[in-house]
Amino acid sequence: MPIDRIIELETKLAFQEDTISQLNEVVCRQQNQLDELIQKCETLTSSTKILTDKLTDEDDDGVKPPHY
């Protein structure tokens, strides 16, 4: 195998390793963003449920508002 062919293969391998490393960094960053978004959605869902429950409880106490 000629030396030029070996150098070409090593060069391609080095570029591929660099590309894989960059892609891995992007995937890790995106996973962290997804984790944060999931946590925020869970917090919002929980807050919405609490507020909905409070509003429902206030409506169920049988007292008509003063404007009735």
C-alpha positions in Angstrom: 0.0 0.0 0.0 1.5 3.3 -1.0 2.4 5.8 1.7 0.1 8.4 0.1 -2.9 6.2 0.5 -2.1 5.6 4.2 -1.7 9.4 4.8 -5.0 10.0 3.0 -6.8 7.4 5.1 -5.3 8.8 8.3 -6.4 12.3 7.3 -9.9 11.2 6.7 -10.0 9.3 10.0 -8.8 12.4 11.8 -11.6 14.5 10.2 -14.2 11.9 11.0 -13.1 11.7 14.7 -13.4 15.5 14.9 -16.8 15.5 13.3 -18.0 12.8 15.7 -16.7 14.8 18.7 -18.5 17.9 17.5 -21.7 16.0 16.9 -21.5 14.5 20.3 -21.2 17.9 21.9 -24.3 19.1 20.0 -26.3 16.0 21.1 -25.2 16.5 24.8 -26.2 20.2 24.7 -29.6 19.4 23.1 -30.2 16.7 25.7 -29.5 19.2 28.5 -31.9 21.7 26.8 -34.6 19.0 26.6 -34.1 18.1 30.2 -34.6 21.7 31.2 -37.7 22.1 29.0 -39.2 18.9 30.4 -38.7 20.2 34.0 -40.2 23.6 33.1 -43.2 21.8 31.5 -43.7 19.7 34.6 -43.5 22.8 36.8 -46.0 24.7 34.6 -48.4 21.7 34.6 -48.2 21.4 38.4 -48.7 25.1 38.9 -51.7 25.1 36.5 -53.3 22.2 38.3 -52.8 23.9 41.7 -54.4 27.1 40.4 -57.2 25.2 38.7 -57.9 23.3 41.9 -58.0 26.6 43.9 -60.3 28.2 41.5 -62.6 25.2 41.5 -62.6 25.1 45.3 -63.6 28.8 45.4 -66.4 28.3 43.0 -67.8 25.3 44.9 -68.2 27.0 48.3 -71.8 27.9 47.4 -71.5 31.6 48.1 -72.7 33.8 45.2 -70.4 36.7 44.3 -71.5 40.2 45.4 -72.6 41.2 41.9 -75.4 38.6 41.8 
